Each structure stands twice: as structure tokens, then as C-alpha cells.
């Protein structure tokens, strides 16, 4: 089965002043991580700014229980403001924070959501990559976490770099990366595989469980124009509706797992559960889709 990682973004909002989805208790976040480890997951996807540092503290806390997750982190994005740090020194500071928090546990570091003009500057990107490996070791994978799937076109140079990784949104609601990645001959680590939770609301609407797609005010998604997002993804929405109609008895987890596993250009996926129940349901679906039925 393809490698699955636990995303820390949804687990790191412990207070209202932190950017993220719904508020989650520290106890619940730790239980998700423990359940992930018990379920065979050994990698977490994070960033120094997730939860204003809460994500890294959670990873370190379970490490004290000998749950030594390999850390896949990201640098360069001010998560609270959703702005890229154009100062290279500020990006280096993120690398230093990762080294201080996770030492020899780092598996991958990606430049996080850089704008197109930054991606076109290959020399600056390579200087950052050089710094990552000088600080964290030559064995660390590097790459780009794309803000937009179309940004992959601006970093074709990454194909010639050693252990270079691309990460991008990919879900039933956003398949833009597919043709670009296939044309370039690169693989992608998929994130936002539930469309940042919008897919849950769409699935429930199609199944007529609930017609509304809403989020509470404290959730960053409350400020999103959901209707515009769905209109821009009209063809994907229509395709997803047909898939639901054909697979009448399939759960959303089943449909997501099948999509990730069937796409050859997807090398792995980041899961974003905010509860133990969500995680168990997702893992069961992936096992079922890969032919290792867990019930």
C-alpha cells in the first residue's frame, strides 16, 4: 500500500487564536497520534507554524512515549498570515527550528507554498536546499509543497535534483495536478484528499444526509466562499456525483481511498483526521481498497 502520513494541521488548533479548523483538545490530538502509530503509520506531516508551534510539541510529547514518528516538515510559510517569507534568512530560521525540535527524526523538508516568482529562481531554491541538507543531513528528502497545482510548471528543475519531492492538493474536488504531473513524469504526495473537508459536506448532500456545507465561525473554512469553490470545480463535482451514484453503498472513505490508490502518479497521501473515529474509518477503507480487509 502507498505510504500514509498523519497531517498535523488539523490536530494543532488547541485554542481559538490559532489558525486552523475546529478546536481540538490536546488529549484528543495525542490519542489520534497514538492510534496512528498503532495502525502502522510512522510519518507525520507538519510545519513549525502549525498551531503556533503546538504541532511540534505534540510530536515531541508522543516521542517521549517511544512513538518515534519520522517528521516531514515544511518551511517558508507564515501559516498564521498565509504569506510566504521572501527573506531567505527567515526560511533558514524555520530549518533551524526543525533541527532544534526534531534532530535526527527528520525525513523530509519541503519549501512551503512559494509563489511562482520564487519558484522560477532556481538558484535561491537550491541554496535553501543546500542549507537544509547542511543542517539536517544529506539523507533528508527535499522538495516543494505547491500552493497551486499549476505551480508545478515553474519548478521543472526539481526533476533533476536528488531525492526531490512534490506535494500537492488532490481530491475528487481538485484533480488539476493529474495531467501536469503525468506530462512532467513526476509523482506527487497528495494532501487535502478530502478537499479540506468540503468533500464530506458534498458527499452528505449527494446522499441526502444533509444539504448544507457549513463550518463554525472559529474554523478558517467559515470564511471561504464554498459555493464559488464548488462552481470552479463543476466538472469534478459532476464526476463525483456520478461516482457516488454508481457506488451506492460506498462510504466517502472508500471512494477517497480508491482514488488515491488507483492513481499511479500518487506516491503517498496525507491524512487529516481530527478524531480517533475518523482515523480508524479512513485506515479501514485504505486497507479494504488495497485488498487487506480489516473488517
N, C-alpha and C positions, 0 to 999 in steps of 0.2 A: 504494500500500500504506500501511497505517496506520504511524504513527511508532513505531519500536522504540528502546528505550533500554537501556543496559547498567547493571544493578544492581551497586553496589559492595559490598553487604553480604557476599556470598559470596567476594569477591576480597580482603577486607581482614583476614582472620584469618591472620596470619603467625606467631602464637605461641599457646601453649596457654592463657595467661591472658586472652586476649581473647575476648569473647562472639561466637559465630558458629557456622558449620557446621564442616566439616572444615578442618584446617590446610592452607594452600596456600603454596607458595613465592613469594617476590617475583618471581622470574623468570617463573613460570607466570602470575601475575596480570598482569604487564606484557605478556606475549605475547597474552593474551586481549584486552587493550585495543588492542593493535596490530592484531590480526586483526579486531576490531570496526570499527576505522577503515577498514581495507582493504575491509571488507564494506559500507561506506557508512553505518555508524551514526555519528551526530555528537553524541549526547546521553548523559550518564551520570547515573544517579540515586544520590544519596549523602546523607550526613549527617555533621556534624563528629565525631560519636561513633563512627562505623563504624571498627572496629579501633583504637579509641582514637586516632583521627587518621590511621591508616595510609591509609585510602581517599583522603583529600585529598592526601597525599604522593604516592601513585601517580598521581593525575590530574596533579599538577604535574610529575612526572617525565616522563610522556609528552608533556606540553606543551612541554618543552624539546626534544623531537624534532619540533616543529611539528604535533603531533596535538592541535589546539586544540578539545577537546570542549566543548560547551555544558554547563554544570553545572546540574543540577536537584537542589537540596538541600532538607533538611528541618530544622526547628528545634523545640526544646522537649522532646524526649525524652532522658532519660538512658538511652542504649542499653545500657550495661553492667548497669544495675539494672532496665531495662524500666519506668521510672517517669517520669511526666510532671512537668516542673518547673513548679510552680504560681507561682513567683516570676517576674513579668514581666521583671525585670531579668536573671534568668538566661536567659530566652528571648532578650532583646536581645543578650546576650553571644554566643549562637550566631550571630546575624546578623552581629555584628562579626567573628567568626572566619571566616565565609564570605567577607566582604568582604576580609579580610586574605589569605586563601588564593587567591581566585579573581577578585577585581577585576571587570573588565569581561566576564568569561566566564559570568556567572550568567544563566540563562534563567528559572528558576522556583524559588520558595521556598515550601514548604508547612509549616503547623503540624502537627507530627508526633504523631499518636495522642493527641490531647487527650481527656480524659474528657467525658461528657455535660454535667456541670455547667459545665465551661469553655466548651463549645460554645454553651450557652444564653446565655452572657454575651457578647452580640454586641458591646457597646461595647469590651470588653477585646480581643476578637479584631480589631476594626477598628483599635484603637490599635497592635497589633502589626503589622498590615498596613501601616499608615501608616509605622511605623518601618522596615520592610523597604524600602519604596519611597524613603524619605528617604535611606537608606544606600546602596542598590543601584541606584536609578533607577526612574523611573516605568514603564519598559518591561518590568520584571520581572513575570512572572505570579505570582500568589499563590493560596493555597487551603488545603485540608485534606487530609492523609493520614489516612484514617479508621482507627481501631483496629479497630472492628467495622463491618460494612456497615450495621447498624441505626442507627449514629451519624449517618448522612446525614440522618435525620429531624430532628436537633437543629440543623442548620445550613442550613435552607432559605433563610435570609437571604443566603447566598452567591450565590444566583441573580441577585440584583440588583447584584452588585459587578462591576467591570470586570476582565476577564481573570482570572476566578476558576476554579480547577481543583479537581476532586475526584479523589483516588486511593484505590483500594480493592482488597482481595483479590478475585480472581475466577478460578475454575478449574472443571474438571469436578467437583471436590470441594466447591466452595463457590460457589453461584450466587445467594446471598441478595440480593446487590446489584441483580440484574437488575430485579425488579419495583419496587423502591423507586426506582431511577434512572429507569425508564420512567414511573412515576407522577408523578415530580417534573419530568420533561422535561429531565434533565441528562445529560451524558456523563461517562464515567469513564476514567481511566488505570488499566489493570489491572496489578496486581502479584501475586506468588506464583502465576503462571499454571500452575506445575507442583505446586501445593498444597504449597509448601515442601519439595518432593522426595518427599512421601508418594505422589504420583500415580505416580512412577516405580516404587515398590515394588508398588503396586496393579496397575499395568499388567503388570508381570512376573509377578505372581501369577495374573492372569487368563489370560495367555499360557502359564502353567505353566513359565516360565523359572526362577522362584524363588518359594517360597511365603511367605518371611519378609520383613517390613518392619522392618529394624533399622538403627541408627546407632551409630557408635563412641562410647565414653564421653566423648571430648573434644568431641563435637558436641552443641550445645544441644538438638537434637531427641531425643537419647538419653533426656532427662528427660521427654519428652512421653508421654502415655498415648495411643498410636497407635490402640489398639482403641476407646477412647472417642470419639476424633475420627471414626473410620470409622462408628461406631454413630450419632453425631449427624448424619452426612451420609448416612444409609442410602438415602434416595431418590436422591441424586446418585450414590452408589456403584452402585446397581442400574441407573440410566440409563447410566452409563459402561460397565458390563458389557455392556449391550445394544449400545451403540455399537461396542465392540470386536468383538462377535460379528458385527455387520453388516459392519464394515470389517475383515475378517480379515487383510488384507495391509497395513494402515496401521500405520505406526510411531507411537509416542507423540508424537513431534514433529509428525507430520502431523495427528493428532487435536487437539492443542493449537492449532496454527496455524489450522486450520479454524474452531475455536470462536471464537477471538479475532477473526478476520476477518469472520465471518458476523454477529456481534452489532453492530447499528447503534449501540448506546449506548456501545460501547467505542471511544474515540478513539485509543488507543495502548496499548502494553504494555511492561513492563519485563522484560527477560530476565536470568536469574541464572546464567549459565554459570560453572563453576569450571575449565574446561579449554578449550583451543582446539577439541578434537574436539566437545565439547558445543555450542559456539557455532556451528561450521560446520554441524552437523547441524540445529540449530534454524533458522538462516538459510536453509538449503536448503529446509526444509519450508515456511517462510513464503513464499519465492519460488514454490515449487510451488503452494501454496494460492492465491496471488494471481494465478496464471496466467503467472508469469515463471519458468519451469522452469530450474533451474540444473544439471539432471542427475539 
